[in-house]
Amino acid sequence: MIRMYQLVQRFMKQLIMNWKLAGPKRLLWAAPGQIIPRIFHSILLAVLNPTPAQNLSALDQFFFLRNNNLSNIKILLKNKRAYFNYEIVETLECGIALVGTEVKSLRAGKFSYGDAYVRIRNNELFLIGLHISPYDFGNINNHEALRERKLLANKMEIKKLRRKVDEKGFSLVPIKIYSKNNLIKLELGLGRGKKLHDKRNTIRDRDQKRDAQRHSKQDY
């Protein structure tokens, strides 16, 4: 009985995860004369008979890897100001060169973006202005809160970003910091600065969305 409860619990967790990831329209695959919820197959494989990803079919392997990546991601903090001040047209996942006390402070949520931005120097990415509070239980070797931190990314990706920044006047801003497979990652955004009327439209859309959510709650 306990085993069945655990299987049902794991099944529902996987189902909710895929529903949020792909949406209801992409969870169903149409075959002649019937609609088969293909996603259930990969969920059952993961729950009832865990199998190495390389032994799965192409479709099941796709969902297997997506599920694993999603379940191992924990967002530490989003930079809301980035989407307010910039129109983000492209994103890139980067690693961050950190010291031990910085990792502990980040996991504890003791950091803030402020006016943080990213600069390209000598074909390398540097995060500037991110405030990471000193670790509470650190010693004299504790880190500096506002030091520049190197971002780790593919050299070709950095060259593409540099070209767009130099030629089209884009800016590089941190979008969010998260933990992925127990490693700290940063999502870098390539953005175009919004004008005043664009910011007003953003505020209006946000207020309308908030009002709609409030009314929907009142209806229930």
Backbone hydrogen bonds in HBPLUS format (Angstrom, degrees):
<---DONOR---> <-ACCEPTOR-->    atom                        ^
c    i                          cat <-CA-CA->   ^        H-A-AA   ^      H-
h    n   atom  resd res      DA  || num        DHA   H-A  angle D-A-AA Bond
n    s   type  num  typ     dist DA aas  dist angle  dist       angle   num
A0005-TYR N   A0001-MET O   3.04 MM   4  6.32 158.0  2.09 147.4 153.4     1
A0006-GLN N   A0002-ILE O   2.99 MM   4  6.27 154.8  2.05 149.7 156.3     2
A0007-LEU N   A0003-ARG O   3.01 MM   4  6.30 154.1  2.07 149.1 156.2     3
A0008-VAL N   A0004-MET O   2.96 MM   4  6.20 163.9  1.98 154.3 158.1     4
A0009-GLN N   A0005-TYR O   2.96 MM   4  6.10 158.0  2.00 145.8 152.3     5
A0010-ARG N   A0006-GLN O   2.95 MM   4  6.16 159.1  1.99 147.3 152.5     6
A0011-PHE N   A0007-LEU O   2.86 MM   4  6.04 152.8  1.93 146.5 154.7     7
A0012-MET N   A0008-VAL O   2.97 MM   4  6.19 163.8  2.00 153.8 156.6     8
A0013-LYS N   A0009-GLN O   3.10 MM   4  6.27 153.4  2.18 143.3 150.7     9
A0014-GLN N   A0010-ARG O   3.04 MM   4  6.24 160.3  2.08 148.1 152.4    10
A0015-LEU N   A0011-PHE O   2.91 MM   4  6.13 155.1  1.97 148.9 156.6    11
A0016-ILE N   A0012-MET O   2.98 MM   4  6.13 168.2  1.99 151.0 153.1    12
A0017-MET N   A0013-LYS O   3.08 MM   4  6.18 155.3  2.14 142.2 149.5    13
A0018-ASN N   A0014-GLN O   3.02 MM   4  6.26 159.3  2.06 149.8 153.8    14
A0019-TRP N   A0015-LEU O   2.93 MM   4  6.10 153.3  2.00 149.0 157.2    15
A0020-LYS N   A0016-ILE O   3.04 MM   4  6.23 160.2  2.08 150.6 154.0    16
A0021-LEU N   A0017-MET O   3.09 MM   4  6.23 148.2  2.19 138.8 148.1    17
A0022-ALA N   A0018-ASN O   2.90 MM   4  5.88 178.7  1.90 156.5 156.5    18
A0023-GLY N   A0019-TRP O   2.97 MM   4  4.99 139.2  2.14 122.8 135.0    19
A0027-LEU N   A0024-PRO O   3.38 MM   3  5.28 151.7  2.47  96.5 104.6    20
A0029-TRP N   A0036-ILE O   3.26 MM   7  5.69 167.9  2.28 144.6 147.3    21
A0036-ILE N   A0029-TRP O   3.20 MM   7  5.69 152.7  2.28 161.8 155.6    22
A0031-ALA N   A0034-GLN O   2.94 MM   3  5.39 161.1  1.98 158.7 163.1    23
A0034-GLN N   A0031-ALA O   3.02 MM   3  5.39 168.7  2.03 130.1 133.0    24
A0038-ARG N   A0036-ILE O   2.74 MM   2  5.51 117.7  2.13 119.1 101.0    25
A0040-PHE N   A0037-PRO O   2.98 MM   3  5.80 147.3  2.09 122.0 129.2    26
A0041-HIS N   A0038-ARG O   3.01 MM   3  5.51 135.3  2.21 109.6 120.7    27
A0043-ILE N   A0039-ILE O   3.11 MM   4  6.38 153.7  2.18 148.7 156.8    28
A0044-LEU N   A0040-PHE O   2.86 MM   4  6.05 164.8  1.88 152.8 156.2    29
A0045-LEU N   A0041-HIS O   3.01 MM   4  6.25 150.5  2.10 143.8 152.4    30
A0046-ALA N   A0042-SER O   3.08 MM   4  6.29 153.5  2.15 141.0 147.1    31
A0047-VAL N   A0043-ILE O   2.91 MM   4  6.16 148.0  2.01 149.4 159.1    32
A0048-LEU N   A0044-LEU O   2.78 MM   4  5.60 162.4  1.81 148.5 153.6    33
A0049-ASN N   A0045-LEU O   3.15 MM   4  5.13 137.3  2.35 116.6 129.0    34
A0055-ASN N   A0052-PRO O   3.00 MM   3  5.70 160.6  2.04 122.6 128.4    35
A0056-LEU N   A0053-ALA O   3.18 MM   3  5.52 168.1  2.19 114.4 117.9    36
A0061-GLN N   A0057-SER O   2.73 MM   4  5.79 151.6  1.81 152.4 161.2    37
A0062-PHE N   A0058-ALA O   3.04 MM   4  6.22 149.2  2.13 141.0 148.4    38
A0063-PHE N   A0059-LEU O   3.24 MM   4  6.64 162.5  2.28 152.2 154.3    39
A0064-PHE N   A0060-ASP O   2.82 MM   4  5.94 150.2  1.91 144.1 153.9    40
A0065-LEU N   A0061-GLN O   2.98 MM   4  6.13 165.8  2.00 152.2 153.7    41
A0066-ARG N   A0062-PHE O   3.04 MM   4  6.23 158.9  2.09 146.4 153.0    42
A0067-ASN N   A0063-PHE O   2.86 MM   4  5.90 162.1  1.89 147.5 152.2    43
A0068-ASN N   A0064-PHE O   3.09 MM   4  6.29 163.9  2.12 146.7 151.0    44
A0069-ASN N   A0065-LEU O   2.96 MM   4  6.10 164.3  1.98 150.1 154.5    45
A0070-LEU N   A0066-ARG O   2.94 MM   4  6.04 160.8  1.97 149.1 154.7    46
A0071-SER N   A0067-ASN O   2.91 MM   4  6.05 162.3  1.94 152.3 157.1    47
A0072-ASN N   A0068-ASN O   3.20 MM   4  6.26 133.3  2.43 138.9 149.5    48
A0073-ILE N   A0070-LEU O   3.28 MM   3  5.45 165.8  2.30 112.4 112.9    49
A0181-ASN N   A0072-ASN O   3.15 MM 109  5.27 154.7  2.21 131.7 138.8    50
A0074-LYS N   A0179-SER O   2.84 MM 105  5.07 152.5  1.92 145.1 153.6    51
A0179-SER N   A0074-LYS O   2.80 MM 105  5.07 166.0  1.82 145.0 147.7    52
A0076-LEU N   A0177-ILE O   2.90 MM 101  5.68 150.1  1.99 138.6 147.8    53
A0077-LEU N   A0177-ILE O   3.27 MM 100  5.68 154.5  2.34 153.4 154.7    54
A0177-ILE N   A0077-LEU O   3.09 MM 100  5.68 159.5  2.13 155.9 161.7    55
A0079-ASN N   A0175-ILE O   2.73 MM  96  5.15 161.5  1.76 160.3 153.6    56
A0082-ALA N   A0079-ASN O   3.18 MM   3  5.64 141.3  2.34 107.1 116.6    57
A0084-PHE N   A0080-LYS O   3.31 MM   4  6.59 139.5  2.49 140.6 151.8    58
A0085-ASN N   A0081-ARG O   2.89 MM   4  6.04 156.4  1.95 153.8 158.2    59
A0086-TYR N   A0082-ALA O   2.88 MM   4  5.68 140.1  2.04 142.2 152.4    60
A0194-LYS N   A0085-ASN O   2.91 MM 109  5.59 171.1  1.92 144.5 143.6    61
A0087-GLU N   A0192-ARG O   2.82 MM 105  5.12 164.6  1.84 142.6 147.1    62
A0192-ARG N   A0087-GLU O   3.05 MM 105  5.12 154.9  2.11 127.0 132.1    63
A0089-VAL N   A0190-LEU O   2.92 MM 101  5.93 165.9  1.94 165.9 166.2    64
A0190-LEU N   A0090-GLU O   2.77 MM 100  5.14 167.8  1.78 155.9 157.5    65
A0092-LEU N   A0188-LEU O   2.82 MM  96  5.06 141.1  1.97 140.8 151.1    66
A0188-LEU N   A0092-LEU O   2.76 MM  96  5.06 173.0  1.76 155.9 153.4    67
A0094-CYS N   A0186-LEU O   2.82 MM  92  5.21 158.9  1.86 156.3 163.2    68
A0186-LEU N   A0094-CYS O   2.86 MM  92  5.21 164.6  1.89 153.2 156.6    69
A0095-GLY N   A0152-LEU O   2.96 MM  57  4.60 163.9  1.98 136.1 138.2    70
A0152-LEU N   A0095-GLY O   2.78 MM  57  4.60 165.8  1.80 122.4 126.9    71
A0097-ALA N   A0150-LYS O   2.90 MM  53  5.43 168.0  1.92 169.3 169.4    72
A0102-GLU N   A0099-VAL O   3.07 MM   3  5.43 127.0  2.37 106.8 120.6    73
A0103-VAL N   A0099-VAL O   3.19 MM   4  6.55 155.8  2.25 155.7 162.7    74
A0104-LYS N   A0100-GLY O   3.21 MM   4  6.51 159.3  2.25 150.0 154.9    75
A0105-SER N   A0101-THR O   3.07 MM   4  6.25 155.6  2.13 142.1 148.4    76
A0106-LEU N   A0102-GLU O   2.89 MM   4  6.07 157.9  1.94 151.8 157.9    77
A0107-ARG N   A0103-VAL O   2.99 MM   4  6.21 164.1  2.02 151.5 155.4    78
A0108-ALA N   A0104-LYS O   3.11 MM   4  6.25 137.4  2.30 135.7 146.8    79
A0110-LYS N   A0105-SER O   2.96 MM   5  5.31 157.8  2.00 161.4 155.6    80
A0109-GLY N   A0106-LEU O   2.92 MM   3  5.04 157.2  1.97 106.0 113.2    81
A0133-SER N   A0110-LYS O   3.02 MM  23  5.70 150.9  2.10 146.9 155.9    82
A0112-SER N   A0131-HIS O   2.87 MM  19  5.32 150.3  1.96 146.9 156.6    83
A0131-HIS N   A0112-SER O   3.03 MM  19  5.32 154.2  2.10 168.7 168.5    84
A0116-ALA N   A0113-TYR O   2.94 MM   3  5.32 142.1  2.09 124.9 137.0    85
A0117-TYR N   A0128-ILE O   2.93 MM  11  5.50 154.5  1.99 154.5 162.9    86
A0128-ILE N   A0117-TYR O   2.85 MM  11  5.50 177.7  1.85 174.7 174.6    87
A0118-VAL N   A0172-LEU O   2.96 MM  54  5.18 157.9  2.01 143.5 139.0    88
A0119-ARG N   A0126-PHE O   2.95 MM   7  5.36 159.8  1.99 151.0 155.7    89
A0126-PHE N   A0119-ARG O   2.90 MM   7  5.36 150.6  1.99 152.6 162.1    90
A0121-ARG N   A0124-GLU O   2.83 MM   3  5.27 160.8  1.86 154.4 158.5    91
A0124-GLU N   A0121-ARG O   3.01 MM   3  5.27 134.7  2.22 104.1 116.3    92
A0151-LEU N   A0125-LEU O   2.88 MM  26  5.19 170.7  1.89 134.7 137.3    93
A0127-LEU N   A0149-ARG O   2.69 MM  22  5.09 174.0  1.69 159.4 158.2    94
A0149-ARG N   A0127-LEU O   3.08 MM  22  5.09 163.3  2.10 141.7 147.1    95
A0132-ILE N   A0145-ALA O   3.06 MM  13  4.86 167.0  2.08 134.0 135.8    96
A0138-GLY N   A0135-TYR O   3.07 MM   3  5.13 163.0  2.10 114.3 114.2    97
A0142-ASN N   A0139-ASN O   3.11 MM   3  5.64 145.5  2.23 123.7 122.8    98
A0158-ILE N   A0154-ASN O   3.02 MM   4  6.38 152.4  2.10 151.3 159.6    99
A0159-LYS N   A0155-LYS O   3.03 MM   4  6.32 153.1  2.11 146.1 152.9   100
A0160-LYS N   A0156-MET O   3.07 MM   4  6.35 153.5  2.14 145.6 152.3   101
A0161-LEU N   A0157-GLU O   3.00 MM   4  6.28 158.2  2.05 147.9 153.7   102
A0162-ARG N   A0158-ILE O   2.90 MM   4  6.12 159.9  1.94 150.4 156.0   103
A0163-ARG N   A0159-LYS O   3.03 MM   4  6.22 156.2  2.09 146.1 151.7   104
A0164-LYS N   A0160-LYS O   3.16 MM   4  6.44 156.8  2.22 146.8 152.3   105
A0165-VAL N   A0161-LEU O   2.90 MM   4  6.12 154.6  1.96 153.1 160.8   106
A0166-ASP N   A0162-ARG O   2.89 MM   4  6.00 164.9  1.91 152.1 155.9   107
A0167-GLU N   A0163-ARG O   2.91 MM   4  5.86 161.0  1.95 144.5 150.5   108
A0168-LYS N   A0164-LYS O   2.98 MM   4  5.31 150.7  2.06 127.3 136.4   109
A0169-GLY N   A0165-VAL O   3.21 MM   4  4.93 130.0  2.48 116.8 122.5   110
A0171-SER N   A0191-GLY O   2.79 MM  20  5.24 164.8  1.81 155.5 160.9   111
A0191-GLY N   A0171-SER O   2.84 MM  20  5.24 166.6  1.86 154.5 157.8   112
A0173-VAL N   A0189-GLY O   2.99 MM  16  5.26 162.7  2.02 149.1 154.5   113
A0189-GLY N   A0173-VAL O   2.78 MM  16  5.26 168.7  1.79 164.2 167.5   114
A0175-ILE N   A0187-GLU O   2.73 MM  12  5.34 167.5  1.74 174.9 174.1   115
A0187-GLU N   A0176-LYS O   2.85 MM  11  5.33 169.6  1.86 160.0 163.2   116
A0178-TYR N   A0185-LYS O   2.97 MM   7  5.39 160.4  2.00 144.7 151.0   117
A0185-LYS N   A0178-TYR O   2.76 MM   7  5.39 172.7  1.76 171.6 172.9   118
A0180-LYS N   A0183-LEU O   2.74 MM   3  5.17 164.0  1.76 154.7 156.9   119
A0183-LEU N   A0180-LYS O   2.94 MM   3  5.17 155.7  2.00 109.5 117.5   120
A0198-ASP N   A0195-LYS O   3.03 MM   3  5.22 122.5  2.37 100.1 115.2   121
A0199-LYS N   A0195-LYS O   3.05 MM   4  6.44 152.1  2.13 153.9 161.9   122
A0200-ARG N   A0196-LEU O   3.02 MM   4  6.36 152.3  2.10 147.3 155.2   123
A0201-ASN N   A0197-HIS O   2.98 MM   4  6.23 152.1  2.06 140.9 148.0   124
A0202-THR N   A0198-ASP O   2.95 MM   4  6.26 147.8  2.05 142.4 151.5   125
A0203-ILE N   A0199-LYS O   2.95 MM   4  6.26 156.6  2.00 149.6 155.0   126
A0204-ARG N   A0200-ARG O   2.90 MM   4  6.15 160.6  1.94 149.5 155.1   127
A0205-ASP N   A0201-ASN O   2.87 MM   4  6.05 165.5  1.89 151.2 154.8   128
A0206-ARG N   A0202-THR O   2.97 MM   4  6.10 154.5  2.03 144.1 151.5   129
A0207-ASP N   A0203-ILE O   2.92 MM   4  6.16 156.2  1.98 149.4 155.6   130
A0208-GLN N   A0204-ARG O   2.92 MM   4  6.15 158.6  1.96 151.5 157.5   131
A0209-LYS N   A0205-ASP O   2.96 MM   4  6.12 155.8  2.02 144.8 151.3   132
A0210-ARG N   A0206-ARG O   2.97 MM   4  6.17 153.4  2.04 143.3 150.7   133
A0211-ASP N   A0207-ASP O   2.90 MM   4  6.14 155.3  1.96 148.0 154.5   134
A0212-ALA N   A0208-GLN O   2.95 MM   4  6.15 156.9  2.00 146.1 152.4   135
A0213-GLN N   A0209-LYS O   3.01 MM   4  6.25 156.0  2.07 145.8 151.9   136
A0214-ARG N   A0210-ARG O   2.97 MM   4  6.18 151.4  2.06 143.1 151.2   137
A0215-HIS N   A0211-ASP O   2.92 MM   4  6.18 157.9  1.97 151.2 156.4   138
A0216-SER N   A0212-ALA O   2.98 MM   4  6.14 154.8  2.04 145.2 152.2   139
A0217-LYS N   A0213-GLN O   3.10 MM   4  6.29 149.6  2.20 142.7 149.8   140
A0218-GLN N   A0214-ARG O   3.10 MM   4  6.36 149.6  2.20 141.7 150.0   141
A0219-ASP N   A0215-HIS O   2.99 MM   4  6.25 144.9  2.11 146.4 155.4   142
